[in-house]
Amino acid sequence: MRIPTKTEIESLREQYPAGTRVELLQMDDLKAPPIGTLGTITGIDDTGSLLVSWDNGSSLNVVYGVDKVQKLL
């Protein structure tokens, strides 16, 4: 896993402000929500991970460069 630069983190924070809705496409975790689960971004941490409140009650983070989500319009 590569740690993003400050510029990349700032870009992520602009791209995924709190309240942004996302759909899970891939997560490398045994306790991951099912693919297709929807969630709401609550923030971005200093490692670039997306902090997500998943609709199924989970709160696992989306790890930068590993997991994948799709931004919903």
Secondary structure, 3 states (H helix, E strand, C coil): CCCCCHHHHHHHHHHCCCCCEEEEEECCCCCCCCCCCEEEEEEECCCCCEEEEECCCCCCCECCCCCEEEECC
